[in-house]
Amino acid sequence: MENHYNQGPNKFWVPDKAFPGFYLPSIQSILKLFGLPHNIPLILQEAEDHSGLDSKISRTQMYKMVSKGISWEHRESFLGFCRQILPMDFDVGEMAETFSRSYAAGSNAGAWIAALQGYSQTEAYSFDLPVIEFMRGRAETDLAFLESSKSNKIGKKDHIIQVEWLADFVSKNTLVDIDVIQKAIQAHSKIIYPGDYSRLEEGDYLNIFRFNFSLEADFYLSIVTIYDLAMHAQFFGEAIKNNHSSFQKIAAKYVKSKNIRNLFEGALDTIRCQNLDPENKPVSWGALADHIDTSDPHNLMNKWRRGKERPAPYTLSSLINNVDCPKTQAEKFITAQNTKASIALDKLLSGWGSAGEELLNELDHLNIQIAEEQMNDLIKEVVGGLDKFYETYSYRNDKR
């Protein structure tokens, strides 16, 4: 099997490639959504800062390592640093094999499995562990599916066979509704060959968008749900209590209220409604903004609400810590984590809107007209399916 860790007899190369994937997005894309270091050079720098150790690899060499390759002398420095920061049972050879399998199959699993194995050995919160377990299973399933697809030469078969193969996998391994899957198959059955959309109607495009969004959302909503449930289980017992904040409340505001334009605004409104004025009503947006440690809090709050600016970590923390509610440190922690999740998912939803707009612009010559409002409603519909994730994962936790 090809060893993707070597490039030429005198070069050592560490792949940092991401594959497009709805079922298993790349680890780089997740890190970027959350504003974290998202490539190997940046991660190495973060590891140096966190560990207080020197990798003895210059910034230039770090970037060469993922592009042109580095010398074997620098390779030894890299591996030596890895041995210092990784757990004792971390098998570099085994990881190299997993990376090679992943690259051959076109899966992002290799990077995830390596990262999860390393992270699980750190002093992680106990409520991180269910997410780690979910992600490891997701990565292994993705790799097995793509290897099976390759061995069965699915990519060389006609379009509808490829779609049905994917649909069968999705129905067995996600929470995407069967009706959504079937309507997408029906729409794809009208495509005679790739690139021929002449037989598709407006409803067909919406059904394809709905399926694509639902499949990608399955990954993100699963993680948010599992993490939220795990946090509540850690601090308050197994059940999500009505008097404690959860991501469900944030999503419901975004989906049901015409005045809430994005998930982050929903998160801010949740905080606002927890804090009451002298007349026992939710404080005004201006009063909420007064709790932000900044020179112009009202202008900043307005930008946040409209999605024109995302908060710096310190500024967001100052708001949550300064308000009366949530009261306890546990409640403030959960609020902060769910608010960060809303910001990350807003980036994802914005990408959906842009991708849909780009495709529809390409299809103008077919006289297909899908309004922006229809796309927004579709996105809200997908996010509105969040309740079934809480129901499903709550049940699975109860069965353990």
C-alpha positions in Angstrom: 0.0 0.0 0.0 1.2 3.5 -0.8 2.8 5.2 2.1 1.6 8.8 2.1 4.1 9.8 4.8 7.0 9.7 2.3 7.7 11.8 -0.7 10.9 10.8 -2.5 13.9 9.0 -0.9 15.1 12.0 1.0 11.9 13.7 2.0 9.3 13.2 4.8 5.8 14.4 4.1 2.8 14.6 6.4 -0.5 14.8 4.4 -2.8 17.6 5.4 -5.5 17.1 2.8 -9.2 17.3 3.4 -11.8 15.5 1.4 -15.3 16.7 0.8 -17.7 14.8 2.9 -21.3 15.2 4.1 -21.3 12.2 6.4 -17.8 12.9 7.8 -16.6 16.5 7.2 -12.8 17.1 7.4 -11.4 17.9 10.8 -10.0 21.0 9.3 -13.5 22.3 8.5 -14.7 21.7 12.0 -11.8 23.5 13.6 -12.3 26.4 11.3 -15.9 26.7 12.2 -15.0 27.0 15.9 -12.1 29.4 15.2 -9.4 26.9 16.2 -6.0 26.0 14.7 -7.1 24.0 11.6 -3.9 22.8 9.8 -0.9 20.8 10.9 1.5 23.8 11.2 -1.0 25.8 13.3 -1.7 22.7 15.4 2.0 22.1 16.0 2.4 25.7 17.1 -0.6 25.3 19.5 0.9 22.1 20.8 4.2 23.8 21.5 2.5 26.6 23.4 0.3 24.2 25.4 3.1 21.8 26.3 5.8 24.3 26.8 8.1 22.1 24.6 10.1 23.1 21.5 9.5 20.9 18.5 12.8 22.2 17.0 11.0 22.6 13.7 10.9 26.2 12.3 7.7 27.6 11.0 9.0 27.4 7.5 9.8 23.7 8.0 6.3 23.1 9.4 4.7 24.4 6.2 7.1 22.5 4.0 6.3 19.3 5.8 2.7 19.4 4.4 3.7 20.6 0.9 7.1 19.8 -0.4 8.4 17.5 2.4 11.2 18.0 4.9 14.6 16.3 5.4 14.9 13.1 7.5 16.8 15.1 10.1 13.7 17.3 10.6 11.6 14.2 10.5 13.3 12.9 13.6 12.7 16.3 15.3 9.0 16.0 14.4 8.6 12.4 15.6 10.6 13.2 18.7 8.2 16.0 19.6 5.2 13.8 18.8 6.5 11.1 21.2 6.8 13.7 24.0 3.2 15.0 23.6 1.3 11.8 22.5 0.3 9.0 24.9 2.6 6.1 25.3 0.3 3.7 23.5 0.0 5.9 20.4 1.2 3.7 17.5 2.7 5.9 14.8 3.0 3.0 12.4 -0.7 2.0 12.9 -1.7 5.6 12.3 0.3 5.8 9.1 -1.6 2.7 7.9 -4.9 4.3 8.8 -3.9 7.5 7.0 -3.0 5.5 3.9 -6.3 3.6 3.9 -8.2 6.9 4.3 -6.3 8.6 1.5 -6.9 5.7 -0.8 -10.6 5.7 0.0 -11.1 9.4 -0.1 -12.1 9.5 3.6 -11.3 12.1 6.3 -11.3 9.2 8.9 -7.5 9.0 9.3 -7.1 12.5 10.7 -10.1 12.1 13.0 -8.9 8.8 14.4 -5.5 10.1 15.1 -6.8 13.3 16.7 -9.3 11.4 18.8 -6.8 8.9 20.1 -4.5 11.7 21.2 -7.3 13.8 22.7 -8.9 11.0 24.6 -5.6 10.6 26.5 -5.5 14.2 27.7 -7.3 15.6 30.7 -10.5 16.0 28.8 -13.8 16.7 30.5 -15.9 13.6 31.2 -18.7 15.0 29.1 -16.3 15.1 26.1 -16.1 11.3 26.0 -19.6 10.6 24.5 -18.6 13.0 21.6 -15.3 11.2 21.2 -17.1 7.9 21.1 -19.5 9.2 18.5 -16.8 10.6 16.3 -14.7 7.5 16.4 -17.6 5.4 15.3 -18.5 7.9 12.6 -14.9 7.8 11.3 -14.7 4.0 11.2 -18.1 3.8 9.5 -17.2 6.4 6.9 -13.9 4.6 6.1 -15.6 1.2 5.8 -18.3 2.6 3.5 -16.0 4.4 1.1 -13.7 1.3 1.0 -16.7 -0.8 0.2 -17.8 1.7 -2.5 -14.4 1.6 -4.1 -14.2 -2.2 -4.0 -17.7 -2.5 -5.6 -16.7 0.2 -8.2 -19.8 2.2 -7.4 -18.2 5.3 -8.9 -18.1 3.7 -12.3 -21.8 2.7 -12.3 -24.7 4.9 -13.5 -25.9 7.9 -11.6 -29.0 6.4 -10.0 -27.1 3.3 -8.7 -24.7 5.7 -7.0 -27.6 7.6 -5.5 -29.4 4.5 -4.3 -26.1 3.2 -2.8 -25.6 6.4 -0.9 -29.3 6.6 0.1 -29.2 3.0 1.6 -26.2 4.0 3.6 -27.8 7.2 4.8 -31.0 5.5 5.9 -29.0 3.0 8.0 -26.5 5.4 9.6 -28.1 8.8 10.1 -31.3 10.4 11.4 -32.2 11.8 8.0 -36.0 11.2 7.5 -36.9 8.4 5.1 -39.2 10.7 3.2 -36.4 13.2 2.6 -34.2 10.4 1.3 -36.9 9.0 -1.0 -37.8 12.4 -2.5 -34.1 13.0 -3.3 -33.9 9.6 -5.0 -37.0 10.5 -7.1 -35.4 13.8 -8.1 -32.1 12.2 -9.0 -33.8 9.6 -11.1 -34.7 12.3 -13.6 -31.0 13.0 -14.2 -30.0 10.9 -17.3 -26.3 11.7 -17.0 -24.2 14.0 -14.8 -24.7 17.6 -15.5 -28.1 17.2 -17.3 -30.6 19.0 -15.1 -33.1 19.7 -18.0 -35.8 17.4 -16.5 -35.7 18.8 -13.0 -38.4 21.1 -11.7 -38.3 23.5 -8.8 -39.5 20.9 -6.4 -36.8 18.5 -7.4 -34.1 21.1 -6.6 -35.6 21.8 -3.2 -35.7 18.0 -2.5 -32.1 17.6 -3.4 -31.1 20.6 -1.3 -33.2 19.3 1.6 -31.4 15.9 1.4 -27.9 17.5 1.1 -28.5 19.9 4.0 -30.1 17.2 6.1 -27.2 14.8 5.6 -24.6 17.4 6.5 -26.7 18.6 9.4 -26.9 15.1 10.8 -23.2 15.3 11.7 -23.3 18.7 13.4 -26.7 18.4 15.1 -25.6 15.0 16.5 -22.5 16.4 18.1 -24.3 19.5 19.5 -27.0 17.2 21.0 -24.7 14.6 22.4 -22.5 17.3 24.0 -25.5 19.2 25.4 -27.0 16.1 26.9 -23.6 15.1 28.4 -23.1 18.5 30.0 -26.5 18.4 31.6 -26.0 14.8 32.8 -22.7 15.9 34.4 -24.1 18.9 36.2 -27.8 18.2 36.8 -28.5 14.5 36.2 -29.7 12.6 33.2 -32.6 14.8 32.1 -32.6 18.1 30.3 -34.4 20.3 32.8 -36.8 23.0 31.7 -35.2 25.6 33.9 -31.7 25.1 32.4 -30.6 26.4 29.1 -30.1 23.9 26.2 -29.4 24.3 22.5 -33.0 23.2 21.8 -34.3 26.6 23.1 -31.8 28.5 20.9 -32.8 26.5 17.8 -36.5 26.9 18.5 -36.1 30.7 18.6 -34.3 30.7 15.3 -36.7 28.4 13.6 -40.0 29.8 14.9 -39.4 33.6 15.3 -39.3 35.9 12.4 -37.4 38.4 14.5 -34.5 36.0 15.2 -32.2 36.1 12.1 -29.6 33.6 13.1 -28.8 31.0 15.8 -26.4 33.4 17.7 -29.2 36.0 18.0 -31.3 33.2 19.3 -28.7 32.4 21.9 -28.5 36.1 22.9 -32.3 36.3 23.1 -32.3 33.2 25.4 -29.9 35.1 27.8 -32.0 38.2 27.5 -35.2 36.4 28.4 -33.5 34.9 31.5 -32.8 38.4 32.8 -35.8 40.3 34.0 -36.4 44.1 34.4 -38.2 45.7 37.4 -41.5 44.9 35.7 -40.6 41.2 35.5 -40.2 41.4 31.7 -37.1 40.4 29.7 -34.5 43.2 29.7 -34.2 45.3 26.6 -31.4 44.6 24.1 -29.8 47.8 25.2 -29.8 46.7 28.8 -28.3 43.3 27.8 -25.6 45.1 25.8 -24.6 47.1 28.8 -23.1 43.9 30.3 -20.5 43.7 27.5 -17.0 44.9 28.4 -16.3 47.1 25.4 -16.2 50.8 24.5 -19.4 50.8 22.3 -21.5 47.8 23.5 -24.8 48.9 21.8 -23.2 49.1 18.4 -21.4 45.8 18.9 -24.7 44.1 20.1 -26.4 45.3 16.9 -23.6 43.9 14.7 -23.8 40.5 16.6 -27.6 40.3 16.1 -27.4 41.0 12.4 -24.6 38.5 11.9 -22.3 41.3 10.7 -19.6 40.5 13.4 -18.8 37.5 15.5 -17.7 38.0 19.1 -14.2 37.6 20.4 -14.0 34.8 23.0 -13.2 37.3 25.9 -16.0 39.6 24.9 -18.6 36.8 24.8 -17.4 35.5 28.2 -17.7 39.0 29.7 -21.3 39.2 28.7 -22.2 35.7 30.1 -20.3 36.3 33.3 -21.7 39.8 33.9 -25.4 39.0 33.6 -27.4 37.8 36.6 -28.8 34.7 34.7 -27.5 32.1 34.2 -26.6 32.2 37.9 -24.3 29.2 38.7 -20.9 28.5 37.1 -22.3 25.3 35.7 -25.2 27.1 34.0 -22.8 29.8 32.7 -20.5 27.1 31.3 -23.4 25.4 29.4 -24.7 28.7 28.1 -21.2 29.6 26.9 -20.7 26.3 25.1 -24.1 26.4 23.4 -23.6 30.0 22.4 -20.2 29.0 20.8 -22.0 26.2 19.0 -24.6 28.6 17.7 -21.9 30.8 16.3 -20.2 27.8 14.6 -23.4 26.6 13.1 -24.3 30.0 11.8 -21.1 29.8 9.7 -22.3 26.4 8.3 -25.8 27.7 7.5 -24.3 30.8 5.8 -22.3 28.4 3.6 -25.5 26.5 2.7 -27.1 29.7 1.6 -24.1 30.7 -0.5 -23.8 27.3 -2.1 -27.5 27.2 -2.9 -27.4 30.7 -4.4 -24.4 29.8 -6.5 -26.0 26.7 -8.0 -29.3 28.5 -8.7 -27.4 31.3 -10.5 -25.9 28.6 -12.7 -29.3 27.3 -13.5 -30.9 30.6 -14.6 -31.0 29.4 -18.2 -33.4 26.6 -17.1 -35.9 29.2 -15.8 -35.7 27.7 -12.3 -36.6 30.3 -9.8 -36.2 29.6 -6.1 -36.6 32.6 -3.9 -34.2 33.4 -1.1 -37.1 33.1 1.3 -37.7 29.5 0.1 -34.0 28.6 0.8 -34.2 30.2 4.2 -37.3 28.3 5.1 -35.7 25.1 3.9 -32.6 25.7 6.1 -34.9 26.4 9.1 -36.8 23.2 8.4 -33.6 21.2 8.6 -32.6 22.9 11.9 -36.1 22.4 13.1 -35.5 18.7 13.1 -33.3 19.0 16.1 -35.8 17.6 18.5 -35.6 14.1 17.1 -31.8 14.2 17.8 -32.5 14.9 21.5 -35.1 12.2 21.6 -32.9 9.7 19.9 -29.7 10.3 21.9 -31.6 10.7 25.2 -33.0 7.2 24.6 -29.6 5.8 23.7 -28.1 7.2 26.9 -31.0 5.7 28.9 -30.3 2.3 27.4 -26.7 2.2 28.4 
